[in-house]
Amino acid sequence: MEIKILLLEDDSSLVDGLCYSLKKNGYQVETAGSIKEAVEYLQKNLYNLLILDVTLPDGTGFEICEMVRKRKNQVPIIFLTASDEEINIIRGLDSGGDDYITKPFKLGELLSRIHALLRRAGIKKEEESARLVSGDLEIDLAASKVLLHGKKLELTGMEYRLLCLLVRAAGNIITRDVILNELWDGSGNFVDDNTLSVYIRRLREKIEVNPSEPEHLITVRGFGYSWKN
């Protein structure tokens, strides 16, 4: 899978270096220079890891971390801190952060921390994993094929992409806005809110024992959907 990282940092020189290094190592990176920008990105996109600077022009990275955790999103989070003061470290971890790194730091050390967190979260790059498995459901990414109890499921292209999105984010809540944004492929295959509800219903009919009482594709009222392994 393509691993998507959101970098929240207002130091342009540091951002340039980090983006170059992360992209060179196969990660897709989007950057925000303020809390407001980060919130906008998080409302529209799904990320595999967040790198948050502590001090921003309009607030702190702790606010973003707390917001994400309140949404029951367990995406790995690394804090960038300008000092190793214990109070910042404790606050970052208490707000739901997974790790921190003190500026100045070596890029190799940051890459090592990122790799360790992604591995712990079970997130692998495309070349490292060609399959997604959830109980009796198996997705062969190379062949774009889905098996349930060993039998091939007949899915439309959009149903397949929706299922992959949900299974990859298993255990996390994905908002409807994020799903709509991720399913837009730039070639005219636009999915609106009503159409998404239809796809969710059809997908449940194909994968759930009892579609009216789903065990895997769960609706989280007021937020969106979650995949339960």
Backbone as CSV, one residue per row, in Angstrom:
resi,resn,N_x,N_y,N_z,CA_x,CA_y,CA_z,C_x,C_y,C_z
1,MET,0.835,-1.194,0.000,0.000,0.000,0.000,0.873,1.248,0.000
2,GLU,0.315,2.343,-0.494,1.028,3.610,-0.466,0.804,4.239,0.902
3,ILE,1.891,4.511,1.617,1.784,5.033,2.976,1.765,6.560,2.950
4,LYS,0.710,7.108,3.540,0.451,8.544,3.483,0.738,9.191,4.842
5,ILE,1.597,10.210,4.834,1.996,10.886,6.061,1.578,12.357,6.014
6,LEU,1.030,12.847,7.131,0.765,14.281,7.258,1.836,14.875,8.165
7,LEU,2.549,15.881,7.640,3.589,16.572,8.397,3.076,17.957,8.789
8,LEU,2.962,18.215,10.086,2.537,19.517,10.595,3.762,20.232,11.145
9,GLU,4.253,21.215,10.398,5.494,21.915,10.758,5.509,23.268,10.050
10,ASP,5.893,24.328,10.768,5.876,25.661,10.165,7.262,26.174,9.764
11,ASP,8.301,25.385,10.005,9.665,25.751,9.605,9.887,25.265,8.174
12,SER,9.836,26.185,7.209,9.892,25.800,5.793,11.169,25.062,5.426
13,SER,12.307,25.444,6.015,13.563,24.772,5.681,13.563,23.327,6.179
14,LEU,12.992,23.120,7.353,12.891,21.760,7.893,11.902,20.939,7.076
15,VAL,10.794,21.561,6.680,9.779,20.882,5.877,10.376,20.393,4.560
16,ASP,11.151,21.233,3.894,11.758,20.852,2.616,12.629,19.620,2.769
17,GLY,13.468,19.611,3.784,14.370,18.473,4.002,13.631,17.204,4.354
18,LEU,12.632,17.337,5.226,11.853,16.164,5.631,11.069,15.584,4.458
19,CYS,10.437,16.447,3.683,9.645,15.984,2.539,10.530,15.245,1.538
20,TYR,11.702,15.821,1.264,12.624,15.181,0.313,13.014,13.791,0.792
21,SER,13.374,13.692,2.065,13.816,12.412,2.616,12.693,11.384,2.682
22,LEU,11.507,11.817,3.114,10.377,10.896,3.237,9.924,10.383,1.873
23,LYS,9.855,11.290,0.892,9.447,10.884,-0.459,10.477,9.956,-1.088
24,LYS,11.755,10.235,-0.828,12.827,9.391,-1.351,12.722,7.974,-0.797
25,ASN,12.162,7.862,0.411,12.006,6.551,1.040,10.640,5.921,0.763
26,GLY,9.917,6.472,-0.202,8.693,5.829,-0.663,7.418,6.251,0.018
27,TYR,7.470,7.294,0.845,6.261,7.752,1.521,5.607,8.899,0.747
28,GLN,4.287,8.965,0.806,3.560,10.100,0.252,3.360,11.099,1.380
29,VAL,3.732,12.355,1.143,3.717,13.349,2.214,2.854,14.555,1.847
30,GLU,2.025,14.967,2.801,1.310,16.237,2.675,1.703,17.086,3.877
31,THR,1.844,18.411,3.671,2.327,19.269,4.739,1.303,20.345,5.109
32,ALA,1.283,20.675,6.389,0.448,21.761,6.906,1.332,22.640,7.772
33,GLY,1.114,23.957,7.701,1.930,24.882,8.471,1.219,25.482,9.661
34,SER,-0.024,25.057,9.885,-0.803,25.593,11.008,-1.826,24.567,11.467
35,ILE,-2.375,24.791,12.658,-3.413,23.911,13.191,-4.621,23.914,12.259
36,LYS,-5.008,25.089,11.789,-6.166,25.216,10.905,-5.995,24.369,9.651
37,GLU,-4.813,24.459,9.023,-4.543,23.665,7.815,-4.611,22.177,8.118
38,ALA,-4.018,21.775,9.238,-3.995,20.354,9.603,-5.407,19.815,9.795
39,VAL,-6.265,20.593,10.443,-7.656,20.175,10.660,-8.357,19.973,9.318
40,GLU,-8.135,20.891,8.382,-8.753,20.788,7.054,-8.295,19.530,6.334
41,TYR,-7.000,19.231,6.397,-6.471,18.027,5.756,-7.073,16.764,6.373
42,LEU,-7.159,16.754,7.704,-7.652,15.564,8.395,-9.134,15.314,8.155
43,GLN,-9.873,16.372,7.832,-11.297,16.214,7.532,-11.515,15.599,6.154
44,LYS,-10.528,15.741,5.282,-10.689,15.310,3.894,-9.871,14.073,3.524
45,ASN,-8.881,13.731,4.333,-7.961,12.660,3.950,-7.738,11.656,5.067
46,LEU,-7.279,10.482,4.661,-6.948,9.410,5.598,-5.438,9.220,5.569
47,TYR,-4.807,9.260,6.739,-3.349,9.143,6.811,-2.942,7.894,7.593
48,ASN,-1.742,7.401,7.290,-1.203,6.236,7.988,-0.326,6.628,9.162
49,LEU,0.138,7.907,9.180,0.990,8.378,10.263,0.980,9.906,10.277
50,LEU,1.042,10.488,11.483,1.093,11.945,11.630,2.407,12.330,12.306
51,ILE,3.065,13.368,11.770,4.250,13.947,12.406,3.864,15.376,12.789
52,LEU,3.820,15.658,14.090,3.288,16.929,14.571,4.338,17.739,15.328
53,ASP,4.592,18.963,14.854,5.428,19.878,15.612,4.626,20.311,16.839
54,VAL,5.320,20.583,17.935,4.615,20.980,19.153,4.124,22.419,19.077
55,THR,4.996,23.344,18.637,4.654,24.766,18.648,4.329,25.276,17.248
56,LEU,3.094,25.721,17.061,2.635,26.252,15.778,2.147,27.684,15.966
57,PRO,1.993,28.449,14.883,1.542,29.843,14.989,0.188,29.995,15.674
58,ASP,-0.703,29.012,15.495,-2.063,29.134,16.029,-2.410,28.070,17.065
59,GLY,-1.397,27.489,17.679,-1.685,26.486,18.699,-0.556,25.487,18.859
60,THR,-0.894,24.297,19.313,0.119,23.251,19.510,-0.306,21.946,18.853
61,GLY,0.681,21.108,18.563,0.406,19.793,17.991,-0.398,18.915,18.926
62,PHE,-0.335,19.225,20.231,-1.115,18.448,21.198,-2.608,18.530,20.879
63,GLU,-3.055,19.685,20.414,-4.477,19.884,20.102,-4.926,18.951,18.983
64,ILE,-4.082,18.822,17.961,-4.412,17.935,16.843,-4.453,16.485,17.315
65,CYS,-3.466,16.109,18.119,-3.418,14.745,18.646,-4.674,14.429,19.446
66,GLU,-5.062,15.327,20.334,-6.252,15.108,21.167,-7.514,15.025,20.319
67,MET,-7.594,15.859,19.274,-8.751,15.841,18.381,-8.859,14.493,17.667
68,VAL,-7.719,14.013,17.168,-7.687,12.735,16.448,-8.084,11.586,17.364
69,ARG,-7.555,11.584,18.582,-7.869,10.485,19.512,-9.332,10.514,19.956
70,LYS,-9.922,11.710,20.068,-11.340,11.803,20.439,-12.224,11.174,19.371
71,ARG,-11.724,11.152,18.127,-12.462,10.535,17.027,-12.221,9.027,16.956
72,LYS,-11.551,8.493,17.980,-11.244,7.060,18.060,-10.294,6.604,16.943
73,ASN,-9.503,7.535,16.439,-8.537,7.221,15.385,-7.198,6.908,16.042
74,GLN,-6.684,5.691,15.813,-5.444,5.251,16.452,-4.237,5.356,15.523
75,VAL,-4.289,6.255,14.550,-3.166,6.459,13.639,-1.911,6.778,14.451
76,PRO,-0.741,6.183,14.101,0.503,6.481,14.824,0.852,7.971,14.744
77,ILE,1.296,8.538,15.869,1.633,9.965,15.938,3.010,10.161,16.563
78,ILE,3.861,10.933,15.863,5.183,11.301,16.366,5.203,12.813,16.582
79,PHE,5.686,13.248,17.738,5.828,14.670,18.009,7.252,15.134,17.716
80,LEU,7.368,16.331,17.121,8.658,16.991,16.952,8.728,18.081,18.019
81,THR,9.712,18.004,18.886,9.819,18.996,19.953,11.176,19.680,19.910
82,ALA,11.178,20.979,20.190,12.421,21.760,20.131,13.268,21.561,21.376
83,SER,12.727,20.925,22.363,13.494,20.677,23.586,13.132,19.314,24.147
84,ASP,14.001,18.810,25.014,13.703,17.508,25.625,13.162,17.688,27.037
85,GLU,12.509,18.866,27.248,11.912,19.110,28.555,10.886,18.027,28.864
86,GLU,10.986,17.487,30.049,10.129,16.367,30.434,8.648,16.710,30.354
87,ILE,8.304,17.973,30.646,6.893,18.363,30.648,6.282,18.222,29.266
88,ASN,7.032,18.588,28.201,6.526,18.454,26.830,6.393,16.998,26.433
89,ILE,7.369,16.205,26.836,7.346,14.783,26.506,6.129,14.114,27.159
90,ILE,5.934,14.400,28.422,4.810,13.804,29.159,3.477,14.245,28.565
91,ARG,3.363,15.547,28.269,2.100,16.047,27.720,1.805,15.404,26.371
92,GLY,2.841,15.265,25.546,2.657,14.645,24.233,2.168,13.210,24.340
93,LEU,2.766,12.451,25.234,2.365,11.051,25.406,0.984,10.958,26.059
94,ASP,0.703,11.864,26.997,-0.603,11.864,27.665,-1.737,12.233,26.712
95,SER,-1.433,13.063,25.706,-2.474,13.465,24.761,-2.752,12.387,23.717
96,GLY,-1.945,11.314,23.746,-2.189,10.198,22.830,-1.087,9.950,21.828
97,GLY,0.029,10.678,21.953,1.151,10.480,21.034,1.829,9.137,21.265
98,ASP,2.455,8.607,20.232,3.130,7.315,20.331,4.635,7.450,20.553
99,ASP,5.203,8.560,20.064,6.653,8.737,20.162,6.970,10.223,19.997
100,TYR,8.197,10.601,20.302,8.638,11.979,20.106,10.101,11.964,19.688
101,ILE,10.517,13.021,19.013,11.911,13.153,18.625,12.300,14.610,18.816
102,THR,13.486,14.825,19.387,13.915,16.178,19.756,14.754,16.817,18.658
103,LYS,14.408,18.056,18.312,15.195,18.812,17.344,16.474,19.321,18.023
104,PRO,17.611,19.377,17.282,17.796,18.840,15.920,17.941,17.321,15.963
105,PHE,17.531,16.661,14.912,17.610,15.204,14.865,18.151,14.766,13.508
106,LYS,18.638,13.548,13.459,19.120,12.987,12.203,17.943,12.349,11.475
107,LEU,17.881,12.550,10.168,16.769,12.010,9.387,16.682,10.497,9.518
108,GLY,17.838,9.860,9.616,17.851,8.403,9.760,17.138,7.945,11.011
109,GLU,17.280,8.722,12.085,16.617,8.371,13.338,15.100,8.505,13.196
110,LEU,14.657,9.594,12.537,13.215,9.777,12.328,12.650,8.654,11.466
111,LEU,13.350,8.301,10.400,12.886,7.224,9.517,12.785,5.903,10.271
112,SER,13.729,5.680,11.169,13.702,4.459,11.974,12.488,4.442,12.900
113,ARG,12.176,5.594,13.499,11.003,5.686,14.386,9.718,5.458,13.587
114,ILE,9.656,6.058,12.401,8.472,5.903,11.543,8.271,4.434,11.185
115,HIS,9.348,3.791,10.760,9.267,2.381,10.362,8.798,1.514,11.530
116,ALA,9.326,1.788,12.722,8.965,0.990,13.902,7.487,1.156,14.247
117,LEU,6.977,2.393,14.181,5.566,2.634,14.506,4.630,2.005,13.480
118,LEU,4.999,2.122,12.203,4.164,1.523,11.158,4.149,0.006,11.278
119,ARG,5.294,-0.570,11.596,5.374,-2.029,11.758,4.503,-2.467,12.930
120,ARG,4.571,-1.701,14.022,3.777,-2.029,15.206,2.287,-1.922,14.908
121,ALA,1.924,-0.981,14.024,0.511,-0.786,13.660,0.063,-1.759,12.572
122,GLY,0.999,-2.588,12.081,0.650,-3.558,11.047,0.497,-2.952,9.671
123,ILE,1.127,-1.786,9.441,1.031,-1.102,8.150,2.303,-1.372,7.355
124,LYS,2.144,-1.890,6.139,3.293,-2.210,5.307,3.169,-1.548,3.943
125,LYS,4.332,-1.303,3.333,4.327,-0.755,1.982,3.840,-1.812,1.005
126,GLU,3.401,-1.362,-0.172,2.829,-2.244,-1.193,3.712,-3.437,-1.495
127,GLU,5.036,-3.167,-1.665,5.926,-4.256,-2.055,6.157,-5.254,-0.927
128,GLU,5.834,-4.818,0.329,6.052,-5.702,1.464,4.843,-6.605,1.723
129,SER,3.698,-6.199,1.270,2.496,-6.980,1.522,1.531,-6.871,0.348
130,ALA,1.246,-8.000,-0.281,0.359,-7.996,-1.438,-1.031,-8.484,-1.061
131,ARG,-1.264,-8.686,0.243,-2.548,-9.205,0.683,-3.033,-8.481,1.939
132,LEU,-4.346,-8.355,2.037,-4.982,-7.872,3.255,-5.863,-9.010,3.758
133,VAL,-5.746,-9.342,5.034,-6.516,-10.451,5.591,-7.291,-9.982,6.812
134,SER,-8.579,-10.326,6.849,-9.423,-10.003,7.987,-10.348,-11.190,8.225
135,GLY,-9.988,-12.041,9.175,-10.792,-13.235,9.425,-10.854,-14.122,8.201
136,ASP,-12.074,-14.416,7.732,-12.258,-15.278,6.557,-12.214,-14.494,5.253
137,LEU,-11.943,-13.195,5.347,-11.866,-12.347,4.158,-10.407,-12.132,3.775
138,GLU,-10.106,-12.331,2.494,-8.738,-12.140,2.009,-8.768,-11.304,0.732
139,ILE,-7.960,-10.241,0.703,-7.874,-9.374,-0.468,-6.510,-9.534,-1.107
140,ASP,-6.490,-10.010,-2.343,-5.258,-10.142,-3.117,-5.078,-8.840,-3.890
141,LEU,-4.194,-7.964,-3.385,-4.026,-6.638,-3.975,-3.415,-6.708,-5.370
142,ALA,-2.525,-7.660,-5.593,-1.866,-7.775,-6.896,-2.863,-8.153,-7.984
143,ALA,-3.821,-9.018,-7.629,-4.796,-9.500,-8.612,-6.131,-8.764,-8.509
144,SER,-6.241,-7.834,-7.558,-7.507,-7.112,-7.317,-8.656,-8.096,-7.145
145,LYS,-8.407,-9.099,-6.308,-9.383,-10.178,-6.115,-9.691,-10.326,-4.627
146,VAL,-10.973,-10.591,-4.311,-11.397,-10.756,-2.923,-11.978,-12.145,-2.725
147,LEU,-11.512,-12.835,-1.686,-12.018,-14.159,-1.353,-12.692,-14.125,0.007
148,LEU,-13.865,-14.746,0.111,-14.571,-14.885,1.376,-14.825,-16.362,1.588
149,HIS,-14.304,-16.920,2.677,-14.374,-18.369,2.926,-13.782,-19.143,1.735
150,GLY,-12.768,-18.570,1.105,-12.098,-19.238,-0.008,-12.770,-19.081,-1.353
151,LYS,-13.937,-18.433,-1.387,-14.667,-18.257,-2.652,-14.558,-16.807,-3.121
152,LYS,-14.400,-16.627,-4.415,-14.227,-15.299,-4.975,-15.507,-14.482,-4.874
153,LEU,-15.373,-13.245,-4.417,-16.513,-12.327,-4.352,-16.569,-11.505,-5.628
154,GLU,-17.748,-11.344,-6.175,-17.927,-10.499,-7.356,-18.230,-9.075,-6.894
155,LEU,-17.246,-8.217,-7.012,-17.401,-6.826,-6.588,-17.185,-5.881,-7.764
156,THR,-17.884,-4.753,-7.728,-17.610,-3.716,-8.727,-16.297,-3.040,-8.346
157,GLY,-15.738,-2.255,-9.249,-14.488,-1.565,-8.962,-14.595,-0.660,-7.756
158,MET,-15.709,0.054,-7.640,-15.889,0.966,-6.519,-16.085,0.211,-5.211
159,GLU,-16.815,-0.907,-5.253,-17.000,-1.721,-4.053,-15.654,-2.263,-3.570
160,TYR,-14.812,-2.664,-4.516,-13.493,-3.197,-4.181,-12.642,-2.118,-3.506
161,ARG,-12.635,-0.919,-4.065,-11.832,0.164,-3.499,-12.338,0.565,-2.111
162,LEU,-13.653,0.567,-1.949,-14.247,0.888,-0.656,-13.858,-0.158,0.384
163,LEU,-13.918,-1.422,0.022,-13.576,-2.506,0.935,-12.100,-2.420,1.347
164,CYS,-11.212,-2.172,0.378,-9.774,-2.046,0.677,-9.530,-0.899,1.649
165,LEU,-10.195,0.217,1.420,-10.048,1.389,2.277,-10.450,1.063,3.713
166,LEU,-11.574,0.372,3.873,-12.077,0.037,5.203,-11.190,-0.977,5.919
167,VAL,-10.788,-2.030,5.201,-9.988,-3.084,5.823,-8.603,-2.560,6.214
168,ARG,-8.023,-1.704,5.366,-6.706,-1.137,5.693,-6.756,-0.292,6.968
169,ALA,-7.895,0.309,7.222,-8.033,1.177,8.401,-8.787,0.461,9.520
170,ALA,-8.772,-0.861,9.520,-9.523,-1.658,10.500,-9.290,-1.155,11.922
171,GLY,-10.406,-0.997,12.643,-10.325,-0.550,14.021,-10.446,0.947,14.183
172,ASN,-10.291,1.692,13.086,-10.418,3.150,13.130,-11.731,3.586,12.489
173,ILE,-12.227,4.723,12.916,-13.426,5.300,12.317,-13.008,6.143,11.117
174,ILE,-13.639,5.908,9.962,-13.382,6.711,8.773,-14.636,7.535,8.506
175,THR,-14.492,8.843,8.473,-15.651,9.700,8.240,-16.139,9.559,6.804
176,ARG,-17.389,9.902,6.597,-17.956,9.847,5.248,-17.192,10.783,4.310
177,ASP,-16.791,11.955,4.821,-16.044,12.898,3.986,-14.726,12.305,3.511
178,VAL,-14.033,11.619,4.405,-12.760,10.987,4.038,-12.992,9.920,2.977
179,ILE,-14.021,9.101,3.157,-14.313,8.043,2.183,-14.635,8.641,0.829
180,LEU,-15.479,9.659,0.810,-15.852,10.305,-0.455,-14.623,10.871,-1.157
181,ASN,-13.723,11.460,-0.378,-12.515,12.051,-0.959,-11.578,10.971,-1.494
182,GLU,-11.451,9.869,-0.743,-10.539,8.788,-1.151,-11.064,8.038,-2.373
183,LEU,-12.377,7.935,-2.512,-12.931,7.180,-3.637,-12.963,7.991,-4.927
184,TRP,-12.795,9.296,-4.819,-12.724,10.134,-6.016,-11.404,9.842,-6.715
185,ASP,-11.437,9.418,-7.958,-10.203,9.019,-8.648,-9.758,10.003,-9.714
186,GLY,-10.437,11.156,-9.814,-9.993,12.171,-10.754,-10.345,11.892,-12.197
187,SER,-11.065,10.821,-12.469,-11.403,10.488,-13.854,-12.908,10.499,-14.095
188,GLY,-13.614,11.183,-13.217,-15.054,11.333,-13.425,-15.902,10.369,-12.630
189,ASN,-15.275,9.421,-11.920,-16.041,8.474,-11.121,-16.327,9.080,-9.746
190,PHE,-17.192,10.089,-9.728,-17.483,10.788,-8.488,-18.559,10.051,-7.696
191,VAL,-18.336,9.962,-6.396,-19.304,9.316,-5.506,-19.866,10.378,-4.578
192,ASP,-21.196,10.545,-4.575,-21.790,11.496,-3.640,-22.275,10.751,-2.394
193,ASP,-22.816,11.503,-1.459,-23.182,10.934,-0.169,-24.253,9.853,-0.289
194,ASN,-25.248,10.075,-1.137,-26.314,9.083,-1.313,-25.797,7.813,-1.964
195,THR,-24.917,8.000,-2.975,-24.354,6.842,-3.664,-23.496,6.016,-2.719
196,LEU,-22.767,6.698,-1.814,-21.943,5.977,-0.839,-22.810,5.058,0.016
197,SER,-23.970,5.541,0.440,-24.874,4.719,1.252,-25.300,3.462,0.496
198,VAL,-25.495,3.608,-0.812,-25.865,2.457,-1.642,-24.714,1.452,-1.691
199,TYR,-23.490,1.947,-1.881,-22.323,1.053,-1.930,-22.124,0.325,-0.606
200,ILE,-22.327,1.032,0.494,-22.190,0.417,1.819,-23.199,-0.708,1.965
201,ARG,-24.442,-0.456,1.558,-25.491,-1.472,1.674,-25.183,-2.694,0.804
202,ARG,-24.743,-2.442,-0.433,-24.434,-3.557,-1.348,-23.246,-4.377,-0.855
203,LEU,-22.265,-3.674,-0.292,-21.090,-4.372,0.222,-21.474,-5.267,1.395
204,ARG,-22.347,-4.754,2.256,-22.814,-5.560,3.389,-23.560,-6.804,2.915
205,GLU,-24.330,-6.655,1.858,-25.083,-7.790,1.338,-24.163,-8.899,0.832
206,LYS,-22.950,-8.510,0.434,-22.015,-9.489,-0.126,-21.071,-10.086,0.912
207,ILE,-20.837,-9.364,2.030,-19.830,-9.848,2.982,-20.389,-10.214,4.359
208,GLU,-21.578,-9.714,4.694,-22.124,-9.966,6.026,-23.079,-11.161,6.015
209,VAL,-23.070,-11.942,7.086,-24.017,-13.047,7.238,-25.423,-12.488,7.335
210,ASN,-25.572,-11.426,8.132,-26.861,-10.736,8.274,-26.622,-9.246,8.022
211,PRO,-26.869,-8.780,6.795,-26.588,-7.378,6.441,-27.286,-6.355,7.330
212,SER,-28.435,-6.709,7.890,-29.167,-5.760,8.736,-28.540,-5.643,10.128
213,GLU,-27.713,-6.618,10.489,-26.977,-6.581,11.752,-25.507,-6.889,11.470
214,PRO,-24.812,-5.957,10.817,-23.432,-6.201,10.381,-22.462,-6.438,11.535
215,GLU,-21.521,-7.365,11.318,-20.502,-7.660,12.321,-19.159,-7.025,11.962
216,HIS,-18.983,-6.666,10.692,-17.690,-6.148,10.237,-17.774,-4.689,9.771
217,LEU,-18.681,-4.400,8.850,-18.810,-3.043,8.322,-19.802,-2.289,9.207
218,ILE,-19.249,-1.591,10.201,-20.061,-0.989,11.250,-20.304,0.496,10.988
219,THR,-21.552,0.931,11.167,-21.874,2.365,11.099,-21.634,2.994,12.463
220,VAL,-20.856,4.078,12.483,-20.612,4.822,13.714,-21.389,6.130,13.575
221,ARG,-22.557,6.168,14.170,-23.472,7.288,13.960,-22.829,8.618,14.340
222,GLY,-22.987,9.589,13.448,-22.424,10.909,13.672,-20.989,11.057,13.205
223,PHE,-20.361,9.921,12.824,-18.971,9.969,12.386,-18.801,9.375,10.985
224,GLY,-19.065,8.089,10.849,-18.843,7.437,9.558,-18.932,5.928,9.686
225,TYR,-17.847,5.235,9.292,-17.857,3.768,9.299,-16.546,3.222,9.877
226,SER,-16.613,1.996,10.335,-15.431,1.334,10.870,-15.465,-0.134,10.477
227,TRP,-14.294,-0.694,10.185,-14.202,-2.116,9.872,-13.730,-2.866,11.101
228,LYS,-14.469,-3.874,11.499,-14.137,-4.676,12.657,-13.652,-6.045,12.209
229,ASN,-12.435,-6.411,12.554,-11.882,-7.718,12.156,-12.597,-8.862,12.844
